[in-house]
Amino acid sequence: MRHRRSSRQNGRCGRINPNPYRESGDSLESHKRSIAKAASYRFFGSLITGGIVYAFSGQWDVALGVGVFDATAKMGAYFLHERLWARIKWGAPKPPSDYQI
């Protein structure tokens, strides 16, 4: 078991690392975990949307349709948003000058 380092030991005087299992620059998140988290977040968001629609309409079929449409539309919009941002160079790290493929 790892122990929490003091703020002096982890190189950040005065700041305490809130997560002792993650060092700066390290990521404990796998791609699969990130995808699962995104899918569950979208599922619960659409569930809430469907619940609100049901509360106003009283019809399960309408609520289900809106919930499914909400999830599909927002996942598509997010994908397009990511692709657009992939084309914008502002704020993106530059590869080293000796970088070759």
C-alpha positions as CSV (number, residue, x, y, z in Angstrom):
1,M,0.0,0.0,0.0
2,R,1.3,3.4,-0.9
3,H,1.4,6.2,1.7
4,R,0.6,9.8,1.2
5,R,3.7,11.9,0.7
6,S,4.2,15.2,2.4
7,S,3.9,18.3,0.3
8,R,7.7,18.6,0.4
9,Q,8.3,15.1,-0.8
10,N,6.1,15.4,-3.9
11,G,7.7,18.7,-4.9
12,R,4.8,21.0,-4.3
13,C,5.7,23.0,-1.2
14,G,2.5,24.2,0.6
15,R,0.2,22.1,-1.6
16,I,-1.1,18.7,-0.6
17,N,-1.9,16.1,-3.3
18,P,-5.6,15.2,-2.8
19,N,-5.1,11.8,-4.5
20,P,-2.0,10.0,-3.2
21,Y,-2.3,7.4,-6.0
22,R,-1.9,9.9,-8.8
23,E,1.3,11.7,-9.5
24,S,1.4,14.8,-11.7
25,G,1.2,13.8,-15.3
26,D,0.1,10.3,-14.6
27,S,-3.4,9.0,-15.5
28,L,-5.1,6.1,-13.9
29,E,-8.0,6.3,-16.4
30,S,-8.0,3.8,-19.2
31,H,-9.8,4.5,-22.5
32,K,-12.4,1.8,-21.7
33,R,-13.1,3.4,-18.3
34,S,-13.5,6.9,-19.8
35,I,-15.9,5.5,-22.4
36,A,-17.9,3.7,-19.7
37,K,-18.1,6.9,-17.6
38,A,-19.2,9.0,-20.6
39,A,-21.8,6.4,-21.6
40,S,-23.2,6.2,-18.0
41,Y,-23.2,10.0,-17.7
42,R,-25.1,10.3,-21.0
43,F,-27.5,7.5,-19.9
44,F,-28.4,9.2,-16.6
45,G,-28.7,12.6,-18.3
46,S,-31.2,11.2,-20.8
47,L,-33.0,9.3,-18.1
48,I,-33.5,12.6,-16.3
49,T,-34.7,14.3,-19.5
50,G,-37.2,11.4,-20.1
51,G,-38.4,11.7,-16.5
52,I,-39.0,15.4,-16.9
53,V,-40.9,14.8,-20.2
54,Y,-43.0,12.1,-18.5
55,A,-43.8,14.5,-15.6
56,F,-45.1,17.0,-18.1
57,S,-46.8,14.7,-20.6
58,G,-47.8,11.7,-18.6
59,Q,-46.9,9.5,-21.6
60,W,-44.1,6.9,-21.3
61,D,-43.8,6.5,-25.1
62,V,-43.2,10.2,-25.6
63,A,-40.7,10.3,-22.7
64,L,-38.8,7.3,-24.0
65,G,-38.7,8.8,-27.5
66,V,-37.4,12.1,-26.2
67,G,-34.8,10.3,-24.0
68,V,-33.5,8.3,-26.9
69,F,-33.4,11.3,-29.2
70,D,-31.7,13.3,-26.5
71,A,-28.9,10.8,-26.1
72,T,-28.4,10.3,-29.8
73,A,-28.4,14.0,-30.7
74,K,-26.1,14.9,-27.9
75,M,-23.6,12.1,-28.6
76,G,-23.6,13.2,-32.2
77,A,-23.1,16.9,-31.3
78,Y,-20.3,16.0,-28.9
79,F,-18.5,14.0,-31.6
80,L,-18.8,16.9,-34.1
81,H,-17.6,19.3,-31.4
82,E,-14.5,17.2,-30.8
83,R,-13.8,16.9,-34.5
84,L,-14.1,20.7,-35.0
85,W,-11.8,21.3,-32.0
86,A,-9.3,18.8,-33.5
87,R,-8.9,21.2,-36.4
88,I,-8.2,24.2,-34.2
89,K,-4.5,24.7,-33.5
90,W,-5.0,27.3,-30.7
91,G,-3.9,26.0,-27.3
92,A,-2.8,22.6,-28.7
93,P,0.7,21.4,-27.7
94,K,3.2,21.5,-30.6
95,P,5.2,18.4,-31.4
96,P,9.0,18.6,-30.8
97,S,10.9,20.0,-33.8
98,D,12.7,16.6,-34.3
99,Y,9.4,14.7,-34.4
100,Q,9.1,12.2,-37.3
101,I,6.6,9.6,-38.2
